[in-house]
């Protein structure tokens, strides 16, 4: 019976794996800003926020990568503002002008798309492991009865 259960789970439809991680690669005109300190080199892990041209909305936020880079892809032309601040009080305000006619990411554009099955293999393996664990607990419970 346990074997039948395991075979049924491994043949389950892909919709069961809806919690897997998918990703999409988009190619566009990205803005890349490097931050560095004269004494310490790249400012890795510094928090940043990008404000849209109207100045009222935060368009993107995050932390700089290991090389001190902040990246965003604007969706419209205009003057964008990037604010960067570190925990020790250093910071910068960078104004980025995006010209009209430059390639920008936005809805309705044709983009490359990748959704590899390899990203779902670890989740599938974890699910099978959980089922083996539950089957083991069920077997122990039945032995105690």
Phi and psi in radians as a Rosetta constraint file:
Dihedral C 1 N 2 CA 2 C 2 CIRCULARHARMONIC -1.095 0.35
Dihedral N 2 CA 2 C 2 N 3 CIRCULARHARMONIC -0.715 0.35
Dihedral C 2 N 3 CA 3 C 3 CIRCULARHARMONIC -1.094 0.35
Dihedral N 3 CA 3 C 3 N 4 CIRCULARHARMONIC -0.725 0.35
Dihedral C 3 N 4 CA 4 C 4 CIRCULARHARMONIC -1.094 0.35
Dihedral N 4 CA 4 C 4 N 5 CIRCULARHARMONIC -0.698 0.35
Dihedral C 4 N 5 CA 5 C 5 CIRCULARHARMONIC -1.103 0.35
Dihedral N 5 CA 5 C 5 N 6 CIRCULARHARMONIC -0.785 0.35
Dihedral C 5 N 6 CA 6 C 6 CIRCULARHARMONIC -1.133 0.35
Dihedral N 6 CA 6 C 6 N 7 CIRCULARHARMONIC -0.702 0.35
Dihedral C 6 N 7 CA 7 C 7 CIRCULARHARMONIC -1.124 0.35
Dihedral N 7 CA 7 C 7 N 8 CIRCULARHARMONIC -0.720 0.35
Dihedral C 7 N 8 CA 8 C 8 CIRCULARHARMONIC -1.102 0.35
Dihedral N 8 CA 8 C 8 N 9 CIRCULARHARMONIC -0.668 0.35
Dihedral C 8 N 9 CA 9 C 9 CIRCULARHARMONIC -1.225 0.35
Dihedral N 9 CA 9 C 9 N 10 CIRCULARHARMONIC -0.704 0.35
Dihedral C 9 N 10 CA 10 C 10 CIRCULARHARMONIC -1.212 0.35
Dihedral N 10 CA 10 C 10 N 11 CIRCULARHARMONIC -0.413 0.35
Dihedral C 10 N 11 CA 11 C 11 CIRCULARHARMONIC -1.683 0.35
Dihedral N 11 CA 11 C 11 N 12 CIRCULARHARMONIC 0.149 0.35
Dihedral C 11 N 12 CA 12 C 12 CIRCULARHARMONIC -1.108 0.35
Dihedral N 12 CA 12 C 12 N 13 CIRCULARHARMONIC 2.633 0.35
Dihedral C 12 N 13 CA 13 C 13 CIRCULARHARMONIC -1.136 0.35
Dihedral N 13 CA 13 C 13 N 14 CIRCULARHARMONIC 2.788 0.35
Dihedral C 13 N 14 CA 14 C 14 CIRCULARHARMONIC -1.127 0.35
Dihedral N 14 CA 14 C 14 N 15 CIRCULARHARMONIC -0.342 0.35
Dihedral C 14 N 15 CA 15 C 15 CIRCULARHARMONIC -1.150 0.35
Dihedral N 15 CA 15 C 15 N 16 CIRCULARHARMONIC -0.366 0.35
Dihedral C 15 N 16 CA 16 C 16 CIRCULARHARMONIC -1.151 0.35
Dihedral N 16 CA 16 C 16 N 17 CIRCULARHARMONIC -0.464 0.35
Dihedral C 16 N 17 CA 17 C 17 CIRCULARHARMONIC -1.591 0.35
Dihedral N 17 CA 17 C 17 N 18 CIRCULARHARMONIC 0.504 0.35
Dihedral C 17 N 18 CA 18 C 18 CIRCULARHARMONIC -1.097 0.35
Dihedral N 18 CA 18 C 18 N 19 CIRCULARHARMONIC -0.340 0.35
Dihedral C 18 N 19 CA 19 C 19 CIRCULARHARMONIC -1.503 0.35
Dihedral N 19 CA 19 C 19 N 20 CIRCULARHARMONIC 0.097 0.35
Dihedral C 19 N 20 CA 20 C 20 CIRCULARHARMONIC -1.184 0.35
Dihedral N 20 CA 20 C 20 N 21 CIRCULARHARMONIC 2.902 0.35
Dihedral C 20 N 21 CA 21 C 21 CIRCULARHARMONIC -1.712 0.35
Dihedral N 21 CA 21 C 21 N 22 CIRCULARHARMONIC 2.181 0.35
Dihedral C 21 N 22 CA 22 C 22 CIRCULARHARMONIC -1.971 0.35
Dihedral N 22 CA 22 C 22 N 23 CIRCULARHARMONIC 2.782 0.35
Dihedral C 22 N 23 CA 23 C 23 CIRCULARHARMONIC -2.517 0.35
Dihedral N 23 CA 23 C 23 N 24 CIRCULARHARMONIC 2.844 0.35
Dihedral C 23 N 24 CA 24 C 24 CIRCULARHARMONIC -2.388 0.35
Dihedral N 24 CA 24 C 24 N 25 CIRCULARHARMONIC 2.359 0.35
Dihedral C 24 N 25 CA 25 C 25 CIRCULARHARMONIC -1.716 0.35
Dihedral N 25 CA 25 C 25 N 26 CIRCULARHARMONIC 2.193 0.35
Dihedral C 25 N 26 CA 26 C 26 CIRCULARHARMONIC -2.081 0.35
Dihedral N 26 CA 26 C 26 N 27 CIRCULARHARMONIC 2.369 0.35
Dihedral C 26 N 27 CA 27 C 27 CIRCULARHARMONIC -1.877 0.35
Dihedral N 27 CA 27 C 27 N 28 CIRCULARHARMONIC 2.227 0.35
Dihedral C 27 N 28 CA 28 C 28 CIRCULARHARMONIC -2.807 0.35
Dihedral N 28 CA 28 C 28 N 29 CIRCULARHARMONIC -2.985 0.35
Dihedral C 28 N 29 CA 29 C 29 CIRCULARHARMONIC -1.570 0.35
Dihedral N 29 CA 29 C 29 N 30 CIRCULARHARMONIC 1.640 0.35
Dihedral C 29 N 30 CA 30 C 30 CIRCULARHARMONIC -1.548 0.35
Dihedral N 30 CA 30 C 30 N 31 CIRCULARHARMONIC 2.640 0.35
Dihedral C 30 N 31 CA 31 C 31 CIRCULARHARMONIC -1.821 0.35
Dihedral N 31 CA 31 C 31 N 32 CIRCULARHARMONIC 2.186 0.35
Dihedral C 31 N 32 CA 32 C 32 CIRCULARHARMONIC -2.116 0.35
Dihedral N 32 CA 32 C 32 N 33 CIRCULARHARMONIC 2.103 0.35
Dihedral C 32 N 33 CA 33 C 33 CIRCULARHARMONIC -2.051 0.35
Dihedral N 33 CA 33 C 33 N 34 CIRCULARHARMONIC 2.157 0.35
Dihedral C 33 N 34 CA 34 C 34 CIRCULARHARMONIC -1.622 0.35
Dihedral N 34 CA 34 C 34 N 35 CIRCULARHARMONIC 2.315 0.35
Dihedral C 34 N 35 CA 35 C 35 CIRCULARHARMONIC -2.063 0.35
Dihedral N 35 CA 35 C 35 N 36 CIRCULARHARMONIC 2.336 0.35
Dihedral C 35 N 36 CA 36 C 36 CIRCULARHARMONIC -2.583 0.35
Dihedral N 36 CA 36 C 36 N 37 CIRCULARHARMONIC 2.757 0.35
Dihedral C 36 N 37 CA 37 C 37 CIRCULARHARMONIC -1.884 0.35
Dihedral N 37 CA 37 C 37 N 38 CIRCULARHARMONIC 2.542 0.35
Dihedral C 37 N 38 CA 38 C 38 CIRCULARHARMONIC -1.092 0.35
Dihedral N 38 CA 38 C 38 N 39 CIRCULARHARMONIC -0.506 0.35
Dihedral C 38 N 39 CA 39 C 39 CIRCULARHARMONIC -1.730 0.35
Dihedral N 39 CA 39 C 39 N 40 CIRCULARHARMONIC -0.597 0.35
Dihedral C 39 N 40 CA 40 C 40 CIRCULARHARMONIC -1.907 0.35
Dihedral N 40 CA 40 C 40 N 41 CIRCULARHARMONIC -0.073 0.35
Dihedral C 40 N 41 CA 41 C 41 CIRCULARHARMONIC 1.427 0.35
Dihedral N 41 CA 41 C 41 N 42 CIRCULARHARMONIC -2.553 0.35
Dihedral C 41 N 42 CA 42 C 42 CIRCULARHARMONIC -1.021 0.35
Dihedral N 42 CA 42 C 42 N 43 CIRCULARHARMONIC 2.437 0.35
Dihedral C 42 N 43 CA 43 C 43 CIRCULARHARMONIC -1.611 0.35
Dihedral N 43 CA 43 C 43 N 44 CIRCULARHARMONIC 1.337 0.35
Dihedral C 43 N 44 CA 44 C 44 CIRCULARHARMONIC -1.274 0.35
Dihedral N 44 CA 44 C 44 N 45 CIRCULARHARMONIC 2.440 0.35
Dihedral C 44 N 45 CA 45 C 45 CIRCULARHARMONIC 1.354 0.35
Dihedral N 45 CA 45 C 45 N 46 CIRCULARHARMONIC 0.181 0.35
Dihedral C 45 N 46 CA 46 C 46 CIRCULARHARMONIC -1.325 0.35
Dihedral N 46 CA 46 C 46 N 47 CIRCULARHARMONIC 2.398 0.35
Dihedral C 46 N 47 CA 47 C 47 CIRCULARHARMONIC -1.318 0.35
Dihedral N 47 CA 47 C 47 N 48 CIRCULARHARMONIC 2.502 0.35
Dihedral C 47 N 48 CA 48 C 48 CIRCULARHARMONIC -2.469 0.35
Dihedral N 48 CA 48 C 48 N 49 CIRCULARHARMONIC 2.718 0.35
Dihedral C 48 N 49 CA 49 C 49 CIRCULARHARMONIC -2.352 0.35
Dihedral N 49 CA 49 C 49 N 50 CIRCULARHARMONIC 2.455 0.35
Dihedral C 49 N 50 CA 50 C 50 CIRCULARHARMONIC -1.985 0.35
Dihedral N 50 CA 50 C 50 N 51 CIRCULARHARMONIC 2.210 0.35
Dihedral C 50 N 51 CA 51 C 51 CIRCULARHARMONIC -1.799 0.35
Dihedral N 51 CA 51 C 51 N 52 CIRCULARHARMONIC 2.426 0.35
Dihedral C 51 N 52 CA 52 C 52 CIRCULARHARMONIC -1.160 0.35
Dihedral N 52 CA 52 C 52 N 53 CIRCULARHARMONIC 2.896 0.35
Dihedral C 52 N 53 CA 53 C 53 CIRCULARHARMONIC -0.973 0.35
Dihedral N 53 CA 53 C 53 N 54 CIRCULARHARMONIC -0.499 0.35
Dihedral C 53 N 54 CA 54 C 54 CIRCULARHARMONIC -1.282 0.35
Dihedral N 54 CA 54 C 54 N 55 CIRCULARHARMONIC -0.237 0.35
Dihedral C 54 N 55 CA 55 C 55 CIRCULARHARMONIC 1.331 0.35
Dihedral N 55 CA 55 C 55 N 56 CIRCULARHARMONIC 0.000 0.35
Dihedral C 55 N 56 CA 56 C 56 CIRCULARHARMONIC -1.729 0.35
Dihedral N 56 CA 56 C 56 N 57 CIRCULARHARMONIC -0.419 0.35
Dihedral C 56 N 57 CA 57 C 57 CIRCULARHARMONIC -2.031 0.35
Dihedral N 57 CA 57 C 57 N 58 CIRCULARHARMONIC 2.532 0.35
Dihedral C 57 N 58 CA 58 C 58 CIRCULARHARMONIC -1.469 0.35
Dihedral N 58 CA 58 C 58 N 59 CIRCULARHARMONIC 2.056 0.35
Dihedral C 58 N 59 CA 59 C 59 CIRCULARHARMONIC -1.479 0.35
Dihedral N 59 CA 59 C 59 N 60 CIRCULARHARMONIC -0.695 0.35
Dihedral C 59 N 60 CA 60 C 60 CIRCULARHARMONIC -2.635 0.35
Dihedral N 60 CA 60 C 60 N 61 CIRCULARHARMONIC 2.690 0.35
Dihedral C 60 N 61 CA 61 C 61 CIRCULARHARMONIC -2.637 0.35
Dihedral N 61 CA 61 C 61 N 62 CIRCULARHARMONIC 2.787 0.35
Dihedral C 61 N 62 CA 62 C 62 CIRCULARHARMONIC 2.932 0.35
Dihedral N 62 CA 62 C 62 N 63 CIRCULARHARMONIC -2.754 0.35
Dihedral C 62 N 63 CA 63 C 63 CIRCULARHARMONIC -2.169 0.35
Dihedral N 63 CA 63 C 63 N 64 CIRCULARHARMONIC 2.600 0.35
Dihedral C 63 N 64 CA 64 C 64 CIRCULARHARMONIC -1.166 0.35
Dihedral N 64 CA 64 C 64 N 65 CIRCULARHARMONIC 2.672 0.35
Dihedral C 64 N 65 CA 65 C 65 CIRCULARHARMONIC -1.390 0.35
Dihedral N 65 CA 65 C 65 N 66 CIRCULARHARMONIC -3.023 0.35
Dihedral C 65 N 66 CA 66 C 66 CIRCULARHARMONIC -1.091 0.35
Dihedral N 66 CA 66 C 66 N 67 CIRCULARHARMONIC -0.360 0.35
Dihedral C 66 N 67 CA 67 C 67 CIRCULARHARMONIC -1.734 0.35
Dihedral N 67 CA 67 C 67 N 68 CIRCULARHARMONIC 0.175 0.35
Dihedral C 67 N 68 CA 68 C 68 CIRCULARHARMONIC 1.338 0.35
Dihedral N 68 CA 68 C 68 N 69 CIRCULARHARMONIC 0.472 0.35
Dihedral C 68 N 69 CA 69 C 69 CIRCULARHARMONIC -1.803 0.35
Dihedral N 69 CA 69 C 69 N 70 CIRCULARHARMONIC 2.382 0.35
Dihedral C 69 N 70 CA 70 C 70 CIRCULARHARMONIC -1.951 0.35
Dihedral N 70 CA 70 C 70 N 71 CIRCULARHARMONIC 2.300 0.35
Dihedral C 70 N 71 CA 71 C 71 CIRCULARHARMONIC -2.259 0.35
Dihedral N 71 CA 71 C 71 N 72 CIRCULARHARMONIC 2.406 0.35
Dihedral C 71 N 72 CA 72 C 72 CIRCULARHARMONIC -2.632 0.35
Dihedral N 72 CA 72 C 72 N 73 CIRCULARHARMONIC 2.753 0.35
Dihedral C 72 N 73 CA 73 C 73 CIRCULARHARMONIC -2.062 0.35
Dihedral N 73 CA 73 C 73 N 74 CIRCULARHARMONIC 1.845 0.35
Dihedral C 73 N 74 CA 74 C 74 CIRCULARHARMONIC -1.183 0.35
Dihedral N 74 CA 74 C 74 N 75 CIRCULARHARMONIC 2.581 0.35
Dihedral C 74 N 75 CA 75 C 75 CIRCULARHARMONIC -1.828 0.35
Dihedral N 75 CA 75 C 75 N 76 CIRCULARHARMONIC 0.081 0.35
Dihedral C 75 N 76 CA 76 C 76 CIRCULARHARMONIC -2.792 0.35
Dihedral N 76 CA 76 C 76 N 77 CIRCULARHARMONIC 2.741 0.35
Dihedral C 76 N 77 CA 77 C 77 CIRCULARHARMONIC -1.283 0.35
Dihedral N 77 CA 77 C 77 N 78 CIRCULARHARMONIC 2.805 0.35
Dihedral C 77 N 78 CA 78 C 78 CIRCULARHARMONIC 2.453 0.35
Dihedral N 78 CA 78 C 78 N 79 CIRCULARHARMONIC -2.994 0.35
Dihedral C 78 N 79 CA 79 C 79 CIRCULARHARMONIC -1.719 0.35
Dihedral N 79 CA 79 C 79 N 80 CIRCULARHARMONIC 1.936 0.35
Dihedral C 79 N 80 CA 80 C 80 CIRCULARHARMONIC -1.683 0.35
Dihedral N 80 CA 80 C 80 N 81 CIRCULARHARMONIC 2.604 0.35
Dihedral C 80 N 81 CA 81 C 81 CIRCULARHARMONIC -2.167 0.35
Dihedral N 81 CA 81 C 81 N 82 CIRCULARHARMONIC 2.251 0.35
Dihedral C 81 N 82 CA 82 C 82 CIRCULARHARMONIC -1.997 0.35
Dihedral N 82 CA 82 C 82 N 83 CIRCULARHARMONIC 2.159 0.35
Dihedral C 82 N 83 CA 83 C 83 CIRCULARHARMONIC -1.901 0.35
Dihedral N 83 CA 83 C 83 N 84 CIRCULARHARMONIC 2.233 0.35
Dihedral C 83 N 84 CA 84 C 84 CIRCULARHARMONIC -2.157 0.35
Dihedral N 84 CA 84 C 84 N 85 CIRCULARHARMONIC 2.408 0.35
Dihedral C 84 N 85 CA 85 C 85 CIRCULARHARMONIC -2.539 0.35
Dihedral N 85 CA 85 C 85 N 86 CIRCULARHARMONIC 2.456 0.35
Dihedral C 85 N 86 CA 86 C 86 CIRCULARHARMONIC -1.784 0.35
Dihedral N 86 CA 86 C 86 N 87 CIRCULARHARMONIC 2.921 0.35
Dihedral C 86 N 87 CA 87 C 87 CIRCULARHARMONIC -1.191 0.35
Dihedral N 87 CA 87 C 87 N 88 CIRCULARHARMONIC -0.442 0.35
Dihedral C 87 N 88 CA 88 C 88 CIRCULARHARMONIC -1.578 0.35
Dihedral N 88 CA 88 C 88 N 89 CIRCULARHARMONIC 0.185 0.35
Dihedral C 88 N 89 CA 89 C 89 CIRCULARHARMONIC 1.738 0.35
Dihedral N 89 CA 89 C 89 N 90 CIRCULARHARMONIC -0.057 0.35
Dihedral C 89 N 90 CA 90 C 90 CIRCULARHARMONIC -1.371 0.35
Dihedral N 90 CA 90 C 90 N 91 CIRCULARHARMONIC 2.682 0.35
Dihedral C 90 N 91 CA 91 C 91 CIRCULARHARMONIC -2.975 0.35
Dihedral N 91 CA 91 C 91 N 92 CIRCULARHARMONIC 3.020 0.35
Dihedral C 91 N 92 CA 92 C 92 CIRCULARHARMONIC -2.713 0.35
Dihedral N 92 CA 92 C 92 N 93 CIRCULARHARMONIC 2.659 0.35
Dihedral C 92 N 93 CA 93 C 93 CIRCULARHARMONIC -2.079 0.35
Dihedral N 93 CA 93 C 93 N 94 CIRCULARHARMONIC 2.143 0.35
Dihedral C 93 N 94 CA 94 C 94 CIRCULARHARMONIC -2.099 0.35
Dihedral N 94 CA 94 C 94 N 95 CIRCULARHARMONIC 2.179 0.35
Dihedral C 94 N 95 CA 95 C 95 CIRCULARHARMONIC -1.702 0.35
Dihedral N 95 CA 95 C 95 N 96 CIRCULARHARMONIC 2.242 0.35
Dihedral C 95 N 96 CA 96 C 96 CIRCULARHARMONIC -2.097 0.35
Dihedral N 96 CA 96 C 96 N 97 CIRCULARHARMONIC 2.143 0.35
Dihedral C 96 N 97 CA 97 C 97 CIRCULARHARMONIC -1.691 0.35
Dihedral N 97 CA 97 C 97 N 98 CIRCULARHARMONIC 2.144 0.35
Dihedral C 97 N 98 CA 98 C 98 CIRCULARHARMONIC -1.875 0.35
Dihedral N 98 CA 98 C 98 N 99 CIRCULARHARMONIC 2.095 0.35
Dihedral C 98 N 99 CA 99 C 99 CIRCULARHARMONIC -1.397 0.35
Dihedral N 99 CA 99 C 99 N 100 CIRCULARHARMONIC 2.676 0.35
Dihedral C 99 N 100 CA 100 C 100 CIRCULARHARMONIC -1.183 0.35
Dihedral N 100 CA 100 C 100 N 101 CIRCULARHARMONIC 2.397 0.35
Dihedral C 100 N 101 CA 101 C 101 CIRCULARHARMONIC 1.677 0.35
Dihedral N 101 CA 101 C 101 N 102 CIRCULARHARMONIC -0.233 0.35
Dihedral C 101 N 102 CA 102 C 102 CIRCULARHARMONIC -1.294 0.35
Dihedral N 102 CA 102 C 102 N 103 CIRCULARHARMONIC 2.608 0.35
Dihedral C 102 N 103 CA 103 C 103 CIRCULARHARMONIC -1.202 0.35
Dihedral N 103 CA 103 C 103 N 104 CIRCULARHARMONIC 2.140 0.35
Dihedral C 103 N 104 CA 104 C 104 CIRCULARHARMONIC -2.231 0.35
Dihedral N 104 CA 104 C 104 N 105 CIRCULARHARMONIC 2.676 0.35
Dihedral C 104 N 105 CA 105 C 105 CIRCULARHARMONIC -1.422 0.35
Dihedral N 105 CA 105 C 105 N 106 CIRCULARHARMONIC 2.411 0.35
Dihedral C 105 N 106 CA 106 C 106 CIRCULARHARMONIC -2.884 0.35
Dihedral N 106 CA 106 C 106 N 107 CIRCULARHARMONIC 2.971 0.35
Dihedral C 106 N 107 CA 107 C 107 CIRCULARHARMONIC -1.136 0.35
Dihedral N 107 CA 107 C 107 N 108 CIRCULARHARMONIC 2.574 0.35
Dihedral C 107 N 108 CA 108 C 108 CIRCULARHARMONIC 1.514 0.35
Dihedral N 108 CA 108 C 108 N 109 CIRCULARHARMONIC 0.013 0.35
Dihedral C 108 N 109 CA 109 C 109 CIRCULARHARMONIC -1.559 0.35
Dihedral N 109 CA 109 C 109 N 110 CIRCULARHARMONIC 2.563 0.35
Dihedral C 109 N 110 CA 110 C 110 CIRCULARHARMONIC -1.362 0.35
Dihedral N 110 CA 110 C 110 N 111 CIRCULARHARMONIC 2.147 0.35
Dihedral C 110 N 111 CA 111 C 111 CIRCULARHARMONIC -2.226 0.35
Dihedral N 111 CA 111 C 111 N 112 CIRCULARHARMONIC 2.719 0.35
Dihedral C 111 N 112 CA 112 C 112 CIRCULARHARMONIC -1.228 0.35
Dihedral N 112 CA 112 C 112 N 113 CIRCULARHARMONIC 2.620 0.35
Dihedral C 112 N 113 CA 113 C 113 CIRCULARHARMONIC -2.441 0.35
Dihedral N 113 CA 113 C 113 N 114 CIRCULARHARMONIC 2.277 0.35
Dihedral C 113 N 114 CA 114 C 114 CIRCULARHARMONIC -2.277 0.35
Dihedral N 114 CA 114 C 114 N 115 CIRCULARHARMONIC 2.263 0.35
Dihedral C 114 N 115 CA 115 C 115 CIRCULARHARMONIC -2.357 0.35
Dihedral N 115 CA 115 C 115 N 116 CIRCULARHARMONIC 1.432 0.35
Dihedral C 115 N 116 CA 116 C 116 CIRCULARHARMONIC -1.258 0.35
Dihedral N 116 CA 116 C 116 N 117 CIRCULARHARMONIC 2.508 0.35
Dihedral C 116 N 117 CA 117 C 117 CIRCULARHARMONIC -1.232 0.35
Dihedral N 117 CA 117 C 117 N 118 CIRCULARHARMONIC -0.417 0.35
Dihedral C 117 N 118 CA 118 C 118 CIRCULARHARMONIC -1.043 0.35
Dihedral N 118 CA 118 C 118 N 119 CIRCULARHARMONIC -0.499 0.35
Dihedral C 118 N 119 CA 119 C 119 CIRCULARHARMONIC -1.211 0.35
Dihedral N 119 CA 119 C 119 N 120 CIRCULARHARMONIC -0.323 0.35
Dihedral C 119 N 120 CA 120 C 120 CIRCULARHARMONIC -1.664 0.35
Dihedral N 120 CA 120 C 120 N 121 CIRCULARHARMONIC -0.218 0.35
Dihedral C 120 N 121 CA 121 C 121 CIRCULARHARMONIC -1.086 0.35
Dihedral N 121 CA 121 C 121 N 122 CIRCULARHARMONIC -0.810 0.35
Dihedral C 121 N 122 CA 122 C 122 CIRCULARHARMONIC -1.063 0.35
Dihedral N 122 CA 122 C 122 N 123 CIRCULARHARMONIC -0.663 0.35
Dihedral C 122 N 123 CA 123 C 123 CIRCULARHARMONIC -1.171 0.35
Dihedral N 123 CA 123 C 123 N 124 CIRCULARHARMONIC -0.673 0.35
Dihedral C 123 N 124 CA 124 C 124 CIRCULARHARMONIC -1.138 0.35
Dihedral N 124 CA 124 C 124 N 125 CIRCULARHARMONIC -0.771 0.35
Dihedral C 124 N 125 CA 125 C 125 CIRCULARHARMONIC -1.081 0.35
Dihedral N 125 CA 125 C 125 N 126 CIRCULARHARMONIC -0.704 0.35
Dihedral C 125 N 126 CA 126 C 126 CIRCULARHARMONIC -1.116 0.35
Dihedral N 126 CA 126 C 126 N 127 CIRCULARHARMONIC -0.741 0.35
Dihedral C 126 N 127 CA 127 C 127 CIRCULARHARMONIC -1.069 0.35
Dihedral N 127 CA 127 C 127 N 128 CIRCULARHARMONIC -0.742 0.35
Dihedral C 127 N 128 CA 128 C 128 CIRCULARHARMONIC -1.133 0.35
Dihedral N 128 CA 128 C 128 N 129 CIRCULARHARMONIC -0.680 0.35
Dihedral C 128 N 129 CA 129 C 129 CIRCULARHARMONIC -1.079 0.35
Dihedral N 129 CA 129 C 129 N 130 CIRCULARHARMONIC -0.725 0.35
Dihedral C 129 N 130 CA 130 C 130 CIRCULARHARMONIC -1.082 0.35
Dihedral N 130 CA 130 C 130 N 131 CIRCULARHARMONIC -0.714 0.35
Dihedral C 130 N 131 CA 131 C 131 CIRCULARHARMONIC -1.137 0.35
Dihedral N 131 CA 131 C 131 N 132 CIRCULARHARMONIC -0.712 0.35
Dihedral C 131 N 132 CA 132 C 132 CIRCULARHARMONIC -1.071 0.35
Dihedral N 132 CA 132 C 132 N 133 CIRCULARHARMONIC -0.705 0.35
Dihedral C 132 N 133 CA 133 C 133 CIRCULARHARMONIC -1.104 0.35
Dihedral N 133 CA 133 C 133 N 134 CIRCULARHARMONIC -0.767 0.35
Dihedral C 133 N 134 CA 134 C 134 CIRCULARHARMONIC -1.128 0.35
Dihedral N 134 CA 134 C 134 N 135 CIRCULARHARMONIC -0.688 0.35
Dihedral C 134 N 135 CA 135 C 135 CIRCULARHARMONIC -1.113 0.35
Dihedral N 135 CA 135 C 135 N 136 CIRCULARHARMONIC -0.667 0.35
Dihedral C 135 N 136 CA 136 C 136 CIRCULARHARMONIC -1.127 0.35
Dihedral N 136 CA 136 C 136 N 137 CIRCULARHARMONIC -0.738 0.35
Dihedral C 136 N 137 CA 137 C 137 CIRCULARHARMONIC -1.119 0.35
Dihedral N 137 CA 137 C 137 N 138 CIRCULARHARMONIC -0.695 0.35
Dihedral C 137 N 138 CA 138 C 138 CIRCULARHARMONIC -1.107 0.35
Dihedral N 138 CA 138 C 138 N 139 CIRCULARHARMONIC -0.733 0.35
Dihedral C 138 N 139 CA 139 C 139 CIRCULARHARMONIC -1.109 0.35
Dihedral N 139 CA 139 C 139 N 140 CIRCULARHARMONIC -0.742 0.35
Dihedral C 139 N 140 CA 140 C 140 CIRCULARHARMONIC -1.111 0.35
Dihedral N 140 CA 140 C 140 N 141 CIRCULARHARMONIC -0.726 0.35
Dihedral C 140 N 141 CA 141 C 141 CIRCULARHARMONIC -1.091 0.35
Dihedral N 141 CA 141 C 141 N 142 CIRCULARHARMONIC -0.715 0.35
Dihedral C 141 N 142 CA 142 C 142 CIRCULARHARMONIC -1.192 0.35
Dihedral N 142 CA 142 C 142 N 143 CIRCULARHARMONIC -0.598 0.35
Dihedral C 142 N 143 CA 143 C 143 CIRCULARHARMONIC -1.196 0.35
Dihedral N 143 CA 143 C 143 N 144 CIRCULARHARMONIC -0.572 0.35
Dihedral C 143 N 144 CA 144 C 144 CIRCULARHARMONIC -1.287 0.35
Dihedral N 144 CA 144 C 144 N 145 CIRCULARHARMONIC -0.390 0.35
